[in-house]
Amino acid sequence: MSSPDPVSIRIGGKCPTCGRPTEARFRPFCSTRCQQLDLGRWLNESYRVPGPVLEDDEAEAFSQNGPARDSD
Ligand SMILES: [Zn+2]
């Protein structure tokens, strides 16, 4: 018998995050953890790509306080 794991045949993929065989219920990932890792990375990238690059402190102020506005 030379047939590999039937599960990996049916799914035919590897987890894009860690490269382990894909798990059916987490397709195309191997686990919830890898799913969320990839999602987080994807969100991070799509957040960074558009628009001008913000300085670190500027970006931090933005995410904490929203757009700068004068109070009073
Ligand atoms: Zn994985």
N, CA, C, O and the ligand as a Tripos MOL2 file, in Angstrom:
@<TRIPOS>MOLECULE
protein
  289   287    73     0     0
PROTEIN
NO_CHARGES

@<TRIPOS>ATOM
      1 N           0.8440   -1.2140    0.0000 N.3       1 MET1
      2 CA          0.0000    0.0000    0.0000 C.3       1 MET1
      3 C           0.8650    1.2450    0.0000 C.2       1 MET1
      4 O           1.7210    1.4210    0.8670 O.2       1 MET1
      5 N           0.6440    2.0760   -0.9460 N.am      2 SER2
      6 CA          1.4470    3.2840   -1.0040 C.3       2 SER2
      7 C           0.5800    4.5240   -0.8720 C.2       2 SER2
      8 O           1.0240    5.6330   -1.1690 O.2       2 SER2
      9 N          -0.6680    4.3360   -0.4220 N.am      3 SER3
     10 CA         -1.5420    5.4990   -0.3470 C.3       3 SER3
     11 C          -1.2730    6.3000    0.9090 C.2       3 SER3
     12 O          -1.2600    5.7580    2.0140 O.2       3 SER3
     13 N          -1.0600    7.5860    0.7340 N.am      4 PRO4
     14 CA         -0.8650    8.4880    1.8790 C.3       4 PRO4
     15 C          -2.1540    8.6640    2.6660 C.2       4 PRO4
     16 O          -3.1840    8.0650    2.3600 O.2       4 PRO4
     17 N          -2.0660    9.4800    3.6570 N.am      5 ASP5
     18 CA         -3.2130    9.7930    4.4930 C.3       5 ASP5
     19 C          -4.4250   10.2030    3.6570 C.2       5 ASP5
     20 O          -4.3670   11.2110    2.9520 O.2       5 ASP5
     21 N          -5.5110    9.4500    3.7200 N.am      6 PRO6
     22 CA         -6.7070    9.7500    2.9070 C.3       6 PRO6
     23 C          -7.2660   11.1340    3.1780 C.2       6 PRO6
     24 O          -7.8430   11.7580    2.2880 O.2       6 PRO6
     25 N          -7.1030   11.6080    4.3780 N.am      7 VAL7
     26 CA         -7.6250   12.9400    4.7050 C.3       7 VAL7
     27 C          -6.9110   14.0060    3.9010 C.2       7 VAL7
     28 O          -7.5460   14.9130    3.3630 O.2       7 VAL7
     29 N          -5.5950   13.9030    3.8150 N.am      8 SER8
     30 CA         -4.8710   14.9250    3.0730 C.3       8 SER8
     31 C          -5.1140   14.8000    1.5830 C.2       8 SER8
     32 O          -4.9740   15.7760    0.8460 O.2       8 SER8
     33 N          -5.4780   13.6070    1.1300 N.am      9 ILE9
     34 CA         -5.8320   13.4720   -0.2860 C.3       9 ILE9
     35 C          -7.1080   14.2510   -0.5690 C.2       9 ILE9
     36 O          -7.2010   15.0090   -1.5340 O.2       9 ILE9
     37 N          -8.0770   14.0420    0.2950 N.am     10 ARG10
     38 CA         -9.3700   14.6640    0.0560 C.3      10 ARG10
     39 C          -9.2570   16.1910    0.1040 C.2      10 ARG10
     40 O          -9.8580   16.8950   -0.7070 O.2      10 ARG10
     41 N          -8.5030   16.6700    1.0340 N.am     11 ILE11
     42 CA         -8.3710   18.1120    1.1750 C.3      11 ILE11
     43 C          -7.2820   18.6460    0.2430 C.2      11 ILE11
     44 O          -7.4180   19.7020   -0.3740 O.2      11 ILE11
     45 N          -6.2210   17.8900    0.1700 N.am     12 GLY12
     46 CA         -5.1590   18.2210   -0.7690 C.3      12 GLY12
     47 C          -4.5250   19.5560   -0.5050 C.2      12 GLY12
     48 O          -4.3670   20.3530   -1.4300 O.2      12 GLY12
     49 N          -4.1590   19.8270    0.7220 N.am     13 GLY13
     50 CA         -3.5560   21.1230    0.9760 C.3      13 GLY13
     51 C          -2.7130   21.1400    2.2310 C.2      13 GLY13
     52 O          -2.7600   20.2400    3.0690 O.2      13 GLY13
     53 N          -1.9480   22.1950    2.3180 N.am     14 LYS14
     54 CA         -1.1500   22.4100    3.5150 C.3      14 LYS14
     55 C          -1.5610   23.7220    4.1390 C.2      14 LYS14
     56 O          -1.9750   24.6540    3.4490 O.2      14 LYS14
     57 N          -1.4450   23.7830    5.4330 N.am     15 CYS15
     58 CA         -1.7310   25.0190    6.1500 C.3      15 CYS15
     59 C          -0.7800   26.1120    5.6710 C.2      15 CYS15
     60 O           0.4370   25.9520    5.7600 O.2      15 CYS15
     61 N          -1.3250   27.2280    5.1610 N.am     16 PRO16
     62 CA         -0.4810   28.3160    4.6660 C.3      16 PRO16
     63 C           0.3100   28.9970    5.7710 C.2      16 PRO16
     64 O           1.2950   29.6870    5.5110 O.2      16 PRO16
     65 N          -0.1280   28.7960    6.9980 N.am     17 THR17
     66 CA          0.5570   29.4400    8.1130 C.3      17 THR17
     67 C           1.7720   28.6490    8.5620 C.2      17 THR17
     68 O           2.8550   29.2100    8.7290 O.2      17 THR17
     69 N           1.6000   27.3480    8.7580 N.am     18 CYS18
     70 CA          2.6850   26.5610    9.3230 C.3      18 CYS18
     71 C           3.1190   25.4190    8.4230 C.2      18 CYS18
     72 O           4.1440   24.7910    8.6880 O.2      18 CYS18
     73 N           2.3670   25.1310    7.3640 N.am     19 GLY19
     74 CA          2.7850   24.1200    6.4090 C.3      19 GLY19
     75 C           2.3850   22.7080    6.7860 C.2      19 GLY19
     76 O           2.7350   21.7590    6.0840 O.2      19 GLY19
     77 N           1.6620   22.5510    7.8770 N.am     20 ARG20
     78 CA          1.2010   21.2240    8.2490 C.3      20 ARG20
     79 C          -0.0320   20.8610    7.4250 C.2      20 ARG20
     80 O          -0.6780   21.7390    6.8530 O.2      20 ARG20
     81 N          -0.3590   19.5700    7.3650 N.am     21 PRO21
     82 CA         -1.5210   19.1480    6.5770 C.3      21 PRO21
     83 C          -2.7910   19.8440    7.0470 C.2      21 PRO21
     84 O          -3.0330   20.0180    8.2410 O.2      21 PRO21
     85 N          -3.5830   20.2320    6.0680 N.am     22 THR22
     86 CA         -4.8240   20.9350    6.3670 C.3      22 THR22
     87 C          -5.8230   20.0510    7.0980 C.2      22 THR22
     88 O          -5.9420   18.8580    6.8210 O.2      22 THR22
     89 N          -6.5160   20.6450    8.0090 N.am     23 GLU23
     90 CA         -7.5780   19.9400    8.7170 C.3      23 GLU23
     91 C          -8.9090   20.3790    8.1190 C.2      23 GLU23
     92 O          -9.1530   21.5690    7.9210 O.2      23 GLU23
     93 N          -9.7770   19.3870    7.8290 N.am     24 ALA24
     94 CA        -10.9970   19.6720    7.0740 C.3      24 ALA24
     95 C         -11.7940   20.8320    7.6540 C.2      24 ALA24
     96 O         -12.2150   21.7310    6.9260 O.2      24 ALA24
     97 N         -11.9960   20.8060    8.9580 N.am     25 ARG25
     98 CA        -12.9020   21.8300    9.5160 C.3      25 ARG25
     99 C         -12.2360   23.1870    9.6590 C.2      25 ARG25
    100 O         -12.8980   24.1830    9.9480 O.2      25 ARG25
    101 N         -10.9170   23.2240    9.4550 N.am     26 PHE26
    102 CA        -10.2290   24.5150    9.5670 C.3      26 PHE26
    103 C          -9.7140   24.9900    8.2170 C.2      26 PHE26
    104 O          -8.9450   25.9480    8.1390 O.2      26 PHE26
    105 N         -10.1400   24.3150    7.1560 N.am     27 ARG27
    106 CA         -9.6450   24.6610    5.8320 C.3      27 ARG27
    107 C          -9.5460   26.1570    5.6070 C.2      27 ARG27
    108 O         -10.4260   26.8930    6.0510 O.2      27 ARG27
    109 N          -8.5080   26.6380    4.9350 N.am     28 PRO28
    110 CA         -7.3690   25.8550    4.4540 C.3      28 PRO28
    111 C          -6.2630   25.7440    5.4910 C.2      28 PRO28
    112 O          -5.1010   25.5420    5.1380 O.2      28 PRO28
    113 N          -6.6070   25.8720    6.7480 N.am     29 PHE29
    114 CA         -5.5930   25.8560    7.7960 C.3      29 PHE29
    115 C          -5.6110   24.5350    8.5430 C.2      29 PHE29
    116 O          -6.4320   23.6630    8.2550 O.2      29 PHE29
    117 N          -4.7200   24.3870    9.4880 N.am     30 CYS30
    118 CA         -4.6360   23.1360   10.2220 C.3      30 CYS30
    119 C          -5.2980   23.2900   11.5800 C.2      30 CYS30
    120 O          -5.5680   22.2970   12.2550 O.2      30 CYS30
    121 N          -5.5600   24.5210   11.9830 N.am     31 SER31
    122 CA         -6.1350   24.7420   13.3070 C.3      31 SER31
    123 C          -6.6860   26.1550   13.4140 C.2      31 SER31
    124 O          -6.3840   27.0180   12.5900 O.2      31 SER31
    125 N          -7.4920   26.3780   14.4340 N.am     32 THR32
    126 CA         -8.0290   27.7140   14.6600 C.3      32 THR32
    127 C          -6.9100   28.7230   14.8550 C.2      32 THR32
    128 O          -6.9930   29.8680   14.4110 O.2      32 THR32
    129 N          -5.8720   28.2730   15.5220 N.am     33 ARG33
    130 CA         -4.7670   29.1660   15.8220 C.3      33 ARG33
    131 C          -4.1220   29.6990   14.5430 C.2      33 ARG33
    132 O          -3.8820   30.8990   14.4060 O.2      33 ARG33
    133 N          -3.8500   28.7940   13.6210 N.am     34 CYS34
    134 CA         -3.2420   29.2100   12.3620 C.3      34 CYS34
    135 C          -4.2030   30.0730   11.5660 C.2      34 CYS34
    136 O          -3.7910   31.0070   10.8780 O.2      34 CYS34
    137 N          -5.4760   29.7580   11.6630 N.am     35 GLN35
    138 CA         -6.4930   30.5380   10.9800 C.3      35 GLN35
    139 C          -6.4390   31.9890   11.4600 C.2      35 GLN35
    140 O          -6.4420   32.9280   10.6640 O.2      35 GLN35
    141 N          -6.3910   32.1380   12.7560 N.am     36 GLN36
    142 CA         -6.4090   33.4860   13.3270 C.3      36 GLN36
    143 C          -5.0830   34.2030   13.1100 C.2      36 GLN36
    144 O          -5.0430   35.4180   12.9170 O.2      36 GLN36
    145 N          -4.0110   33.4410   13.1440 N.am     37 LEU37
    146 CA         -2.7110   34.0360   12.8690 C.3      37 LEU37
    147 C          -2.6990   34.6210   11.4720 C.2      37 LEU37
    148 O          -2.2530   35.7470   11.2550 O.2      37 LEU37
    149 N          -3.2000   33.8330   10.5220 N.am     38 ASP38
    150 CA         -3.1970   34.2880    9.1480 C.3      38 ASP38
    151 C          -4.1220   35.4750    8.9680 C.2      38 ASP38
    152 O          -3.7920   36.4340    8.2700 O.2      38 ASP38
    153 N          -5.2700   35.4050    9.5940 N.am     39 LEU39
    154 CA         -6.2270   36.5120    9.5040 C.3      39 LEU39
    155 C          -5.6140   37.7870   10.0670 C.2      39 LEU39
    156 O          -5.7340   38.8600    9.4760 O.2      39 LEU39
    157 N          -4.9690   37.6610   11.1930 N.am     40 GLY40
    158 CA         -4.3320   38.8130   11.8150 C.3      40 GLY40
    159 C          -3.2680   39.4060   10.9210 C.2      40 GLY40
    160 O          -3.1420   40.6250   10.8060 O.2      40 GLY40
    161 N          -2.5020   38.5330   10.2860 N.am     41 ARG41
    162 CA         -1.4580   39.0110    9.4010 C.3      41 ARG41
    163 C          -2.0730   39.7060    8.2010 C.2      41 ARG41
    164 O          -1.5930   40.7440    7.7450 O.2      41 ARG41
    165 N          -3.1300   39.1180    7.7090 N.am     42 TRP42
    166 CA         -3.7970   39.6800    6.5310 C.3      42 TRP42
    167 C          -4.3690   41.0630    6.8580 C.2      42 TRP42
    168 O          -4.1950   42.0060    6.0850 O.2      42 TRP42
    169 N          -5.0320   41.1810    7.9730 N.am     43 LEU43
    170 CA         -5.6020   42.4650    8.3850 C.3      43 LEU43
    171 C          -4.5040   43.4970    8.5610 C.2      43 LEU43
    172 O          -4.6440   44.6550    8.1680 O.2      43 LEU43
    173 N          -3.4230   43.0590    9.1530 N.am     44 ASN44
    174 CA         -2.3070   43.9410    9.3920 C.3      44 ASN44
    175 C          -1.7520   44.4790    8.0790 C.2      44 ASN44
    176 O          -1.4600   45.6690    7.9590 O.2      44 ASN44
    177 N          -1.6130   43.6030    7.1100 N.am     45 GLU45
    178 CA         -1.0820   44.0120    5.8240 C.3      45 GLU45
    179 C          -2.0360   44.9390    5.1050 C.2      45 GLU45
    180 O          -1.6220   45.9620    4.5600 O.2      45 GLU45
    181 N          -3.3090   44.5910    5.0990 N.am     46 SER46
    182 CA         -4.2600   45.4110    4.3580 C.3      46 SER46
    183 C          -4.4440   46.7530    5.0450 C.2      46 SER46
    184 O          -4.8270   47.7370    4.4120 O.2      46 SER46
    185 N          -4.1730   46.7880    6.3260 N.am     47 TYR47
    186 CA         -4.2440   48.0500    7.0540 C.3      47 TYR47
    187 C          -3.0750   48.9450    6.6800 C.2      47 TYR47
    188 O          -3.1950   50.1690    6.6460 O.2      47 TYR47
    189 N          -1.9500   48.3150    6.4020 N.am     48 ARG48
    190 CA         -0.7490   49.0940    6.1360 C.3      48 ARG48
    191 C          -0.6340   49.5480    4.6930 C.2      48 ARG48
    192 O          -0.0910   50.6160    4.4080 O.2      48 ARG48
    193 N          -1.1410   48.7420    3.7970 N.am     49 VAL49
    194 CA         -0.8760   49.0020    2.3830 C.3      49 VAL49
    195 C          -1.3880   50.3510    1.8900 C.2      49 VAL49
    196 O          -0.6060   51.1300    1.3450 O.2      49 VAL49
    197 N          -2.6770   50.6550    2.0610 N.am     50 PRO50
    198 CA         -3.1840   51.9020    1.4830 C.3      50 PRO50
    199 C          -2.7830   53.1220    2.2990 C.2      50 PRO50
    200 O          -2.5430   53.0340    3.5030 O.2      50 PRO50
    201 N          -2.7180   54.2450    1.6290 N.am     51 GLY51
    202 CA         -2.4940   55.4990    2.3210 C.3      51 GLY51
    203 C          -1.0410   55.7200    2.6820 C.2      51 GLY51
    204 O          -0.1950   54.8380    2.5330 O.2      51 GLY51
    205 N          -0.7800   56.9230    3.1600 N.am     52 PRO52
    206 CA          0.5790   57.2940    3.5520 C.3      52 PRO52
    207 C           1.0150   56.5640    4.8060 C.2      52 PRO52
    208 O           0.1930   56.1240    5.6100 O.2      52 PRO52
    209 N           2.3010   56.4460    4.9550 N.am     53 VAL53
    210 CA          2.8390   55.7890    6.1440 C.3      53 VAL53
    211 C           2.8320   56.7640    7.3040 C.2      53 VAL53
    212 O           3.3410   57.8790    7.1930 O.2      53 VAL53
    213 N           2.2590   56.3440    8.4070 N.am     54 LEU54
    214 CA          2.2230   57.2120    9.5810 C.3      54 LEU54
    215 C           3.4460   56.9670   10.4470 C.2      54 LEU54
    216 O           3.9640   55.8520   10.5160 O.2      54 LEU54
    217 N           3.8860   57.9930   11.0870 N.am     55 GLU55
    218 CA          4.9270   57.8000   12.0900 C.3      55 GLU55
    219 C           4.3620   56.9690   13.2260 C.2      55 GLU55
    220 O           3.1500   56.9420   13.4400 O.2      55 GLU55
    221 N           5.2200   56.3060   13.9360 N.am     56 ASP56
    222 CA          4.7500   55.4010   14.9820 C.3      56 ASP56
    223 C           3.8700   56.0890   16.0230 C.2      56 ASP56
    224 O           2.7790   55.6160   16.3440 O.2      56 ASP56
    225 N           4.3630   57.2090   16.5410 N.am     57 ASP57
    226 CA          3.5950   57.8800   17.5920 C.3      57 ASP57
    227 C           2.3090   58.4680   17.0450 C.2      57 ASP57
    228 O           1.3040   58.5550   17.7490 O.2      57 ASP57
    229 N           2.3480   58.8690   15.7940 N.am     58 GLU58
    230 CA          1.1610   59.4150   15.1710 C.3      58 GLU58
    231 C           0.0910   58.3350   15.0280 C.2      58 GLU58
    232 O          -1.0800   58.5490   15.3400 O.2      58 GLU58
    233 N           0.5170   57.1890   14.5570 N.am     59 ALA59
    234 CA         -0.4030   56.0750   14.3790 C.3      59 ALA59
    235 C          -0.9680   55.6340   15.7240 C.2      59 ALA59
    236 O          -2.1410   55.2750   15.8230 O.2      59 ALA59
    237 N          -0.1520   55.6610   16.7330 N.am     60 GLU60
    238 CA         -0.5950   55.2450   18.0480 C.3      60 GLU60
    239 C          -1.6450   56.2100   18.5930 C.2      60 GLU60
    240 O          -2.6700   55.7910   19.1320 O.2      60 GLU60
    241 N          -1.3840   57.4750   18.4490 N.am     61 ALA61
    242 CA         -2.3320   58.4810   18.9070 C.3      61 ALA61
    243 C          -3.6430   58.3330   18.1740 C.2      61 ALA61
    244 O          -4.7180   58.5050   18.7480 O.2      61 ALA61
    245 N          -3.5420   58.0110   16.8920 N.am     62 PHE62
    246 CA         -4.7430   57.8570   16.0880 C.3      62 PHE62
    247 C          -5.5770   56.6950   16.5860 C.2      62 PHE62
    248 O          -6.7920   56.8220   16.7410 O.2      62 PHE62
    249 N          -4.9440   55.5710   16.8370 N.am     63 SER63
    250 CA         -5.7110   54.3960   17.2330 C.3      63 SER63
    251 C          -6.2360   54.5280   18.6580 C.2      63 SER63
    252 O          -7.2290   53.8910   19.0090 O.2      63 SER63
    253 N          -5.5920   55.3360   19.4720 N.am     64 GLN64
    254 CA         -6.0490   55.4740   20.8470 C.3      64 GLN64
    255 C          -7.1250   56.5460   20.9930 C.2      64 GLN64
    256 O          -8.0870   56.3810   21.7430 O.2      64 GLN64
    257 N          -6.9500   57.6220   20.2790 N.am     65 ASN65
    258 CA         -7.8410   58.7580   20.4870 C.3      65 ASN65
    259 C          -8.6900   59.1110   19.2720 C.2      65 ASN65
    260 O          -9.5190   60.0190   19.3360 O.2      65 ASN65
    261 N          -8.4920   58.4120   18.1860 N.am     66 GLY66
    262 CA         -9.1900   58.7810   16.9750 C.3      66 GLY66
    263 C          -8.4960   59.9650   16.3350 C.2      66 GLY66
    264 O          -7.4140   60.3640   16.7650 O.2      66 GLY66
    265 N          -9.1200   60.5340   15.3020 N.am     67 PRO67
    266 CA         -8.5230   61.6730   14.6090 C.3      67 PRO67
    267 C          -8.2540   62.8270   15.5760 C.2      67 PRO67
    268 O          -9.0380   63.0940   16.4870 O.2      67 PRO67
    269 N          -7.1440   63.4900   15.3540 N.am     68 ALA68
    270 CA         -6.8050   64.5900   16.2420 C.3      68 ALA68
    271 C          -7.8340   65.6980   16.1140 C.2      68 ALA68
    272 O          -8.2040   66.0970   15.0100 O.2      68 ALA68
    273 N          -8.2830   66.1830   17.2400 N.am     69 ARG69
    274 CA         -9.2040   67.3210   17.1690 C.3      69 ARG69
    275 C          -8.9570   68.2160   18.3710 C.2      69 ARG69
    276 O          -8.4960   67.7650   19.4200 O.2      69 ARG69
    277 N          -9.2700   69.4750   18.2000 N.am     70 ASP70
    278 CA         -9.0610   70.4000   19.2970 C.3      70 ASP70
    279 C         -10.2330   70.3240   20.2620 C.2      70 ASP70
    280 O         -11.3900   70.4710   19.8700 O.2      70 ASP70
    281 N          -9.9170   70.0950   21.5170 N.am     71 SER71
    282 CA        -10.9870   70.1310   22.5010 C.3      71 SER71
    283 C         -11.1500   71.5620   22.9980 C.2      71 SER71
    284 O         -10.2030   72.3480   22.9540 O.2      71 SER71
    285 N         -12.3050   71.8910   23.4560 N.am     72 ASP72
    286 CA        -12.6810   73.2520   23.8840 C.3      72 ASP72
    287 C         -12.9570   74.1300   22.6760 C.2      72 ASP72
    288 O         -13.2870   75.3060   22.8300 O.2      72 ASP72
    289 ZN         -1.0810   25.5220   10.7040 Zn       73 ZN73
@<TRIPOS>BOND
     1     1     2 1
     2     2     3 1
     3     3     4 2
     4     3     5 am
     5     5     6 1
     6     6     7 1
     7     7     8 2
     8     7     9 am
     9     9    10 1
    10    10    11 1
    11    11    12 2
    12    11    13 am
    13    13    14 1
    14    14    15 1
    15    15    16 2
    16    15    17 am
    17    17    18 1
    18    18    19 1
    19    19    20 2
    20    19    21 am
    21    21    22 1
    22    22    23 1
    23    23    24 2
    24    23    25 am
    25    25    26 1
    26    26    27 1
    27    27    28 2
    28    27    29 am
    29    29    30 1
    30    30    31 1
    31    31    32 2
    32    31    33 am
    33    33    34 1
    34    34    35 1
    35    35    36 2
    36    35    37 am
    37    37    38 1
    38    38    39 1
    39    39    40 2
    40    39    41 am
    41    41    42 1
    42    42    43 1
    43    43    44 2
    44    43    45 am
    45    45    46 1
    46    46    47 1
    47    47    48 2
    48    47    49 am
    49    49    50 1
    50    50    51 1
    51    51    52 2
    52    51    53 am
    53    53    54 1
    54    54    55 1
    55    55    56 2
    56    55    57 am
    57    57    58 1
    58    58    59 1
    59    59    60 2
    60    59    61 am
    61    61    62 1
    62    62    63 1
    63    63    64 2
    64    63    65 am
    65    65    66 1
    66    66    67 1
    67    67    68 2
    68    67    69 am
    69    69    70 1
    70    70    71 1
    71    71    72 2
    72    71    73 am
    73    73    74 1
    74    74    75 1
    75    75    76 2
    76    75    77 am
    77    77    78 1
    78    78    79 1
    79    79    80 2
    80    79    81 am
    81    81    82 1
    82    82    83 1
    83    83    84 2
    84    83    85 am
    85    85    86 1
    86    86    87 1
    87    87    88 2
    88    87    89 am
    89    89    90 1
    90    90    91 1
    91    91    92 2
    92    91    93 am
    93    93    94 1
    94    94    95 1
    95    95    96 2
    96    95    97 am
    97    97    98 1
    98    98    99 1
    99    99   100 2
   100    99   101 am
   101   101   102 1
   102   102   103 1
   103   103   104 2
   104   103   105 am
   105   105   106 1
   106   106   107 1
   107   107   108 2
   108   107   109 am
   109   109   110 1
   110   110   111 1
   111   111   112 2
   112   111   113 am
   113   113   114 1
   114   114   115 1
   115   115   116 2
   116   115   117 am
   117   117   118 1
   118   118   119 1
   119   119   120 2
   120   119   121 am
   121   121   122 1
   122   122   123 1
   123   123   124 2
   124   123   125 am
   125   125   126 1
   126   126   127 1
   127   127   128 2
   128   127   129 am
   129   129   130 1
   130   130   131 1
   131   131   132 2
   132   131   133 am
   133   133   134 1
   134   134   135 1
   135   135   136 2
   136   135   137 am
   137   137   138 1
   138   138   139 1
   139   139   140 2
   140   139   141 am
   141   141   142 1
   142   142   143 1
   143   143   144 2
   144   143   145 am
   145   145   146 1
   146   146   147 1
   147   147   148 2
   148   147   149 am
   149   149   150 1
   150   150   151 1
   151   151   152 2
   152   151   153 am
   153   153   154 1
   154   154   155 1
   155   155   156 2
   156   155   157 am
   157   157   158 1
   158   158   159 1
   159   159   160 2
   160   159   161 am
   161   161   162 1
   162   162   163 1
   163   163   164 2
   164   163   165 am
   165   165   166 1
   166   166   167 1
   167   167   168 2
   168   167   169 am
   169   169   170 1
   170   170   171 1
   171   171   172 2
   172   171   173 am
   173   173   174 1
   174   174   175 1
   175   175   176 2
   176   175   177 am
   177   177   178 1
   178   178   179 1
   179   179   180 2
   180   179   181 am
   181   181   182 1
   182   182   183 1
   183   183   184 2
   184   183   185 am
   185   185   186 1
   186   186   187 1
   187   187   188 2
   188   187   189 am
   189   189   190 1
   190   190   191 1
   191   191   192 2
   192   191   193 am
   193   193   194 1
   194   194   195 1
   195   195   196 2
   196   195   197 am
   197   197   198 1
   198   198   199 1
   199   199   200 2
   200   199   201 am
   201   201   202 1
   202   202   203 1
   203   203   204 2
   204   203   205 am
   205   205   206 1
   206   206   207 1
   207   207   208 2
   208   207   209 am
   209   209   210 1
   210   210   211 1
   211   211   212 2
   212   211   213 am
   213   213   214 1
   214   214   215 1
   215   215   216 2
   216   215   217 am
   217   217   218 1
   218   218   219 1
   219   219   220 2
   220   219   221 am
   221   221   222 1
   222   222   223 1
   223   223   224 2
   224   223   225 am
   225   225   226 1
   226   226   227 1
   227   227   228 2
   228   227   229 am
   229   229   230 1
   230   230   231 1
   231   231   232 2
   232   231   233 am
   233   233   234 1
   234   234   235 1
   235   235   236 2
   236   235   237 am
   237   237   238 1
   238   238   239 1
   239   239   240 2
   240   239   241 am
   241   241   242 1
   242   242   243 1
   243   243   244 2
   244   243   245 am
   245   245   246 1
   246   246   247 1
   247   247   248 2
   248   247   249 am
   249   249   250 1
   250   250   251 1
   251   251   252 2
   252   251   253 am
   253   253   254 1
   254   254   255 1
   255   255   256 2
   256   255   257 am
   257   257   258 1
   258   258   259 1
   259   259   260 2
   260   259   261 am
   261   261   262 1
   262   262   263 1
   263   263   264 2
   264   263   265 am
   265   265   266 1
   266   266   267 1
   267   267   268 2
   268   267   269 am
   269   269   270 1
   270   270   271 1
   271   271   272 2
   272   271   273 am
   273   273   274 1
   274   274   275 1
   275   275   276 2
   276   275   277 am
   277   277   278 1
   278   278   279 1
   279   279   280 2
   280   279   281 am
   281   281   282 1
   282   282   283 1
   283   283   284 2
   284   283   285 am
   285   285   286 1
   286   286   287 1
   287   287   288 2
@<TRIPOS>SUBSTRUCTURE
     1 MET1         2 RESIDUE 1 A MET
     2 SER2         6 RESIDUE 1 A SER
     3 SER3        10 RESIDUE 1 A SER
     4 PRO4        14 RESIDUE 1 A PRO
     5 ASP5        18 RESIDUE 1 A ASP
     6 PRO6        22 RESIDUE 1 A PRO
     7 VAL7        26 RESIDUE 1 A VAL
     8 SER8        30 RESIDUE 1 A SER
     9 ILE9        34 RESIDUE 1 A ILE
    10 ARG10       38 RESIDUE 1 A ARG
    11 ILE11       42 RESIDUE 1 A ILE
    12 GLY12       46 RESIDUE 1 A GLY
    13 GLY13       50 RESIDUE 1 A GLY
    14 LYS14       54 RESIDUE 1 A LYS
    15 CYS15       58 RESIDUE 1 A CYS
    16 PRO16       62 RESIDUE 1 A PRO
    17 THR17       66 RESIDUE 1 A THR
    18 CYS18       70 RESIDUE 1 A CYS
    19 GLY19       74 RESIDUE 1 A GLY
    20 ARG20       78 RESIDUE 1 A ARG
    21 PRO21       82 RESIDUE 1 A PRO
    22 THR22       86 RESIDUE 1 A THR
    23 GLU23       90 RESIDUE 1 A GLU
    24 ALA24       94 RESIDUE 1 A ALA
    25 ARG25       98 RESIDUE 1 A ARG
    26 PHE26      102 RESIDUE 1 A PHE
    27 ARG27      106 RESIDUE 1 A ARG
    28 PRO28      110 RESIDUE 1 A PRO
    29 PHE29      114 RESIDUE 1 A PHE
    30 CYS30      118 RESIDUE 1 A CYS
    31 SER31      122 RESIDUE 1 A SER
    32 THR32      126 RESIDUE 1 A THR
    33 ARG33      130 RESIDUE 1 A ARG
    34 CYS34      134 RESIDUE 1 A CYS
    35 GLN35      138 RESIDUE 1 A GLN
    36 GLN36      142 RESIDUE 1 A GLN
    37 LEU37      146 RESIDUE 1 A LEU
    38 ASP38      150 RESIDUE 1 A ASP
    39 LEU39      154 RESIDUE 1 A LEU
    40 GLY40      158 RESIDUE 1 A GLY
    41 ARG41      162 RESIDUE 1 A ARG
    42 TRP42      166 RESIDUE 1 A TRP
    43 LEU43      170 RESIDUE 1 A LEU
    44 ASN44      174 RESIDUE 1 A ASN
    45 GLU45      178 RESIDUE 1 A GLU
    46 SER46      182 RESIDUE 1 A SER
    47 TYR47      186 RESIDUE 1 A TYR
    48 ARG48      190 RESIDUE 1 A ARG
    49 VAL49      194 RESIDUE 1 A VAL
    50 PRO50      198 RESIDUE 1 A PRO
    51 GLY51      202 RESIDUE 1 A GLY
    52 PRO52      206 RESIDUE 1 A PRO
    53 VAL53      210 RESIDUE 1 A VAL
    54 LEU54      214 RESIDUE 1 A LEU
    55 GLU55      218 RESIDUE 1 A GLU
    56 ASP56      222 RESIDUE 1 A ASP
    57 ASP57      226 RESIDUE 1 A ASP
    58 GLU58      230 RESIDUE 1 A GLU
    59 ALA59      234 RESIDUE 1 A ALA
    60 GLU60      238 RESIDUE 1 A GLU
    61 ALA61      242 RESIDUE 1 A ALA
    62 PHE62      246 RESIDUE 1 A PHE
    63 SER63      250 RESIDUE 1 A SER
    64 GLN64      254 RESIDUE 1 A GLN
    65 ASN65      258 RESIDUE 1 A ASN
    66 GLY66      262 RESIDUE 1 A GLY
    67 PRO67      266 RESIDUE 1 A PRO
    68 ALA68      270 RESIDUE 1 A ALA
    69 ARG69      274 RESIDUE 1 A ARG
    70 ASP70      278 RESIDUE 1 A ASP
    71 SER71      282 RESIDUE 1 A SER
    72 ASP72      286 RESIDUE 1 A ASP
    73 ZN73       289 GROUP 0 **** ****
